[in-house]
Each structure stands twice: as structure tokens, then as C-alpha cells.
């Protein structure tokens, strides 16, 4: 769980995790990471969270390469109150 208080309205908070999962798919507001027989479902407690999947490439040409690694993330915009709270839950699937 993460919580932030006193953010400027409109500030963007990003949650991110790296993975080597071979298959990643959006499934009804959650994200499923699969590698072989193992599948992990991730979901955020924020209904406005939209998952994104991007290659985990370095920001600069001299950064270490992350071959086969992807970044899964979502961003949330701070409301007028400046307070954000959320959890990311993980569940193994069979």
C-alpha cells in the first residue's frame, strides 16, 4: 500500500514494477503476468488505474540494457485534496 498527502493538484504518481514474464495481458481492470505454468494477477485498488506495459529500456544510451524485461505500471493524477492512497494486490492463478 502507498499513500501520499499534500501533493499539488494534478501531480502524477506512477507505480511501476519490472518483469520477465513471457505473456502479459489486460483482463478486466487487472493485469495477468504469465511465464510457463505460473500466472500472477495484479490489480490496483484504484478504479481509475489504467495498466501500461513498456519495454524496460534505459533512458540514456549508456544505461545498462534490460533485455527481455518489461515495465508494468499505472499512473494516477492527484485530486484537489492532494491525497492519494492505493494498494496493488497480487494473486497466483492456476
C-alpha positions in Angstrom: 0.0 0.0 0.0 1.1 3.5 -0.7 -0.3 6.8 0.4 0.6 10.4 -0.4 -0.6 13.6 1.2 -0.1 17.2 0.3 0.6 16.7 -3.4 -0.1 19.5 -5.8 -3.4 19.0 -7.5 -2.8 17.4 -10.9 0.6 15.9 -9.8 1.2 12.5 -11.3 2.2 9.5 -9.2 3.4 6.4 -11.0 3.6 2.8 -9.6 5.9 0.5 -11.6 7.4 -3.0 -11.5 9.8 -4.8 -13.8 9.1 -8.3 -15.0 10.4 -11.0 -17.3 7.0 -12.6 -17.8 6.6 -14.1 -21.3 3.0 -13.2 -21.6 1.2 -10.0 -20.2 -2.4 -9.3 -20.8 -5.0 -6.8 -19.5 -8.0 -8.7 -18.1 -11.0 -6.7 -16.8 -9.0 -4.0 -15.0 -6.3 -6.3 -13.7 -3.0 -7.4 -15.3 -2.1 -11.0 -15.7 1.6 -11.9 -16.0 2.3 -15.5 -17.2 5.5 -17.5 -17.6 5.1 -21.2 -18.3 2.6 -22.7 -15.9 2.8 -19.8 -13.5 0.3 -16.9 -13.8 0.2 -13.9 -11.5 -2.8 -11.5 -11.4 -2.2 -7.9 -10.3 -4.8 -5.3 -9.6 -4.8 -1.9 -8.1 -7.5 -0.6 -5.6 -8.0 2.5 -7.8 -10.8 2.2 -10.3 -9.1 4.9 -12.5 -5.8 3.0 -12.7 -5.0 2.0 -16.3 -2.2 -0.5 -16.7 0.6 0.1 -19.1 3.3 -2.2 -20.4 6.5 -0.9 -21.9 10.0 -2.2 -22.7 12.4 -1.5 -19.8 14.9 0.4 -21.8 17.4 2.7 -20.3 16.6 6.4 -20.5 20.2 7.2 -21.8 22.3 5.3 -24.4 24.9 4.3 -21.8 22.3 2.8 -19.3 22.5 -1.0 -18.9 20.3 -2.9 -21.3 17.4 -4.8 -19.8 16.9 -7.5 -22.5 13.6 -9.4 -22.0 12.4 -7.1 -19.2 9.2 -5.1 -19.4 7.9 -2.4 -17.1 4.3 -2.7 -15.9 2.8 0.4 -14.4 -0.1 2.7 -13.9 -0.2 6.5 -13.2 -2.7 8.4 -11.0 -3.4 12.1 -11.0 -3.7 13.8 -7.6 -7.1 15.3 -6.9 -7.7 18.7 -5.5 -7.2 17.4 -2.0 -3.7 16.3 -2.9 -4.2 12.9 -1.2 -3.8 9.5 -2.9 -3.9 6.1 -1.4 -3.9 2.7 -3.1 -2.8 -0.9 -2.9 -1.6 -3.3 -5.5 -2.7 -6.8 -4.9 -1.1 -10.0 -6.3 -2.8 -13.4 -6.7 -1.4 -16.6 -8.1 -3.7 -18.2 -10.7 -3.8 -21.9 -11.6 
